[in-house]
Amino acid sequence: MNAETELKFRVAPRKLSSVLRGGRRSDRSEKTLVSTYYDTSKHKLRRHGLTLRVRKVEGHCVQTVKAGGAGGVTRGEWEQDVAGEKPDLEKTRDTPLDRLASKKLSRKLRPVFQTIVHRVAQARRLRNSRIELAVDRGRIGARRRAQPIAELELELKSGRVGNLFQMARTIARKTDAELDLRSKAERGYRLATGVRDGAQHAEPIRLDHAMSALDAFRAIAHSTLRQITANADPVRKMDSEGVHQMRVGLRRLRAAISLFADVLPRTRTARIKAELKWLTGELGPAREIDVFVSESVRPITDRGIPKRGARALRKKFSAERKAAFSRAGEAVGSARYRRLLIDAVEWIETMRPRPDDDLGIPAYAAQVLGGRIDKARKQGKRLGELAPEQRHKLRIRIKKIRYAIDFFGSLYRKRDQNELAELSSRLKRIQSALGSLNDFMAHRELATDAALNAPPANRRAQAFASGFIVGQEHEAARGLMQDAAKELHRLHRLRIAPGK
């Protein structure tokens, strides 16, 4: 087995050639790689975190098995020469595919997609580390669908992983390269299944019972970061769902940092938290005003409000919505965002366990969930006395417990999943009620500002429409408080524990 440690970047095609400037020509090589990826019709290998490909290069064929691991930059890779362009499962012994290999599987394997890439590679040295830069141009094809490939790979051949990230920062600064956490295989599977490149939701997280708490955090953090980066293009295209899903990814990562605070290095983590908070803040206005426009402004037209007032509000907030989405897109297109991605991956990959990190993930998960639920119940008993800011903090606490259930769910037995789902549903109802109350407070500020600062020609009509929104949401708030209080009263610790 080889351990492949690499970073992949998207680079504008016009800037790809500049990446390899400098260095000795003798250290450069060029190849055309034709790689066919195999799986069953139901993608059994993919579901087990494996990829199987046969690559034809310079007249001979190489079969490669890759194990996805926990989504980090280092993956297991097993290569064998094979006689032809079809897989040979006899040569998958001592690989993770061996436990699945059978005559039945061999009969079911078929080509799923193919990549044809012209690769120009160059060996570089940084201090005592040897790093290969590879510029790939080509395409991915699946059935009648195809996508171009224009990317840069940095692979650590020997030396320190810190040097890999140092070189990555230098190249990103010169070429505006953006870290891409998707492999060619992932792109190929998406193409084969017809999944569009729109807003991306969170992927399932699977934790191993043998993991330490820190290793479990790494798996979770990589998954949340993938959700963040997968929504960068939708955010740039002003897709409201893309903005929402990137914010969800940011909240999930920030929640994971909070849940695992006892095992994370404090100094470096504080810097990453600050940058994640910055990006969340840049996306926040777009999401807030989008919800206000869709849930409060647009519906009032059908509720007897004078058309002039409704039209004035729509015009005002449509312009503000566009400005807020432009701000979000600029943030995701900035050098600061690109640096954040590299810094976050390096932080995840290189953090070391603290001396007191001696809990395995099953015990850690049970401890975290129990303690968090107890605190939420205690605060929830005083819900009617809480100020809006305190209710907001309670909502965040509830949300973190929901995320913890998503993170830790795979550690629980199959027979215990119903109880987990029941708790998650209760938390969702509490979060929804408290979230709507929080939205009402934000909407009240927006509507009041619109009424007070309306232009003279529309002041009375716009003030009337704004007042209608405030009054309507004030009435709805009573029921939401009752719903939240009822569900908080029923909240209790899990009666089950993680187990195989």
PyMOL commands that set and color helices and strands:
alter all, ss='L'
color gray80, all
select helices_A, chain A and resi 13-20+25-27+44-47+89-92+96-99+103-108+161-175+184-193+213-230+232-236+240-259+261-263+266-302+307-332+335-350+361-380+383-385+388-411+414-452+456-490
alter helices_A, ss='H'
color red, helices_A
select strands_A, chain A and resi 2-10+28-39+50-57+60-67+74-82+110-126+129-142+145-158+178-179
alter strands_A, ss='S'
color yellow, strands_A
deselect
rebuild
show_as cartoon
